[in-house]
Amino acid sequence: TNTDRSSLSLPNRIDVAGKDNGSDRRTALATEIQSIRHFPREGMIVVQFKQTSDLDQAGGVNSVGSDGMSQSHSRLCKDPFLAGRLSGPFLSHNFQWEKHFLDLDVNKNGNGGHVKNETTKTVDKMIWRYDTPEPGQYFVEILGILCNDVGLHVNNGIFKNVCLEDSESLRITHGNASIHVVH
């Protein structure tokens, strides 16, 4: 399936769980999602993540530096692990999402005050291509299992700082989120 924007069907928005629709518990991962869209003709769900500038405008991840100036930080969840499930006439689940990365240039102060540019890989969007045997109405549940996938934390076979998201707030889609699957 061609994922060029000009050939996609018009997307339908899927509500993200959060304060604005019933829940007051949100994980770091849920706060970094810009939108979840369903492209029915393509059998595709796209989770779009916020950019650093979007986080800054929304009062996101900021701190004050030693000079008293506000400093912007990149997203906490650079490489999330999501799980998805459709339930309706049939059940479909997915643990393999296509990850589309955004290369960000990051300035870091090294020893002696020199500025060094590094490229940091951060997931821009994740795509779930589903397949169901029959069309119909399906409830959609997307869970944010890990803020950062295990691969980011493996060093010589040792896992470091790998934590699941809050088990009471794994769901990042609204409780009544549903899609209409077409064939």
Secondary structure in CASP SS format (residue, H / E / C, confidence):
PFRMAT SS
TARGET T0000
AUTHOR 0000-0000-0000
METHOD secondary structure of the structure
MODEL  1
T C 1.00
N C 1.00
T C 1.00
D C 1.00
R H 1.00
S H 1.00
S H 1.00
L C 1.00
S C 1.00
L C 1.00
P C 1.00
N E 1.00
R E 1.00
I E 1.00
D C 1.00
V E 1.00
A C 1.00
G C 1.00
K H 1.00
D H 1.00
N H 1.00
G C 1.00
S C 1.00
D C 1.00
R C 1.00
R C 1.00
T C 1.00
A H 1.00
L H 1.00
A H 1.00
T H 1.00
E C 1.00
I E 1.00
Q E 1.00
S E 1.00
I E 1.00
R E 1.00
H E 1.00
F E 1.00
P H 1.00
R H 1.00
E H 1.00
G C 1.00
M E 1.00
I E 1.00
V E 1.00
V E 1.00
Q E 1.00
F E 1.00
K C 1.00
Q C 1.00
T H 1.00
S H 1.00
D H 1.00
L H 1.00
D H 1.00
Q H 1.00
A C 1.00
G C 1.00
G C 1.00
V C 1.00
N E 1.00
S E 1.00
V E 1.00
G C 1.00
S C 1.00
D C 1.00
G C 1.00
M C 1.00
S E 1.00
Q E 1.00
S E 1.00
H C 1.00
S C 1.00
R C 1.00
L C 1.00
C C 1.00
K C 1.00
D C 1.00
P C 1.00
F E 1.00
L E 1.00
A E 1.00
G E 1.00
R E 1.00
L E 1.00
S E 1.00
G C 1.00
P C 1.00
F C 1.00
L E 1.00
S E 1.00
H E 1.00
N E 1.00
F C 1.00
Q C 1.00
W C 1.00
E E 1.00
K E 1.00
H E 1.00
F E 1.00
L E 1.00
D E 1.00
L E 1.00
D E 1.00
V E 1.00
N E 1.00
K E 1.00
N E 1.00
G C 1.00
N H 1.00
G H 1.00
G H 1.00
H C 1.00
V E 1.00
K E 1.00
N E 1.00
E E 1.00
T E 1.00
T E 1.00
K E 1.00
T E 1.00
V E 1.00
D E 1.00
K E 1.00
M E 1.00
I E 1.00
W E 1.00
R E 1.00
Y C 1.00
D C 1.00
T C 1.00
P C 1.00
E C 1.00
P C 1.00
G E 1.00
Q E 1.00
Y E 1.00
F E 1.00
V E 1.00
E E 1.00
I E 1.00
L E 1.00
G E 1.00
I E 1.00
L E 1.00
C C 1.00
N C 1.00
D C 1.00
V H 1.00
G H 1.00
L H 1.00
H H 1.00
V E 1.00
N E 1.00
N C 1.00
G C 1.00
I E 1.00
F E 1.00
K C 1.00
N C 1.00
V C 1.00
C C 1.00
L E 1.00
E C 1.00
D C 1.00
S H 1.00
E H 1.00
S H 1.00
L C 1.00
R E 1.00
I C 1.00
T E 1.00
H C 1.00
G C 1.00
N C 1.00
A C 1.00
S E 1.00
I E 1.00
H E 1.00
V E 1.00
V C 1.00
H C 1.00
END
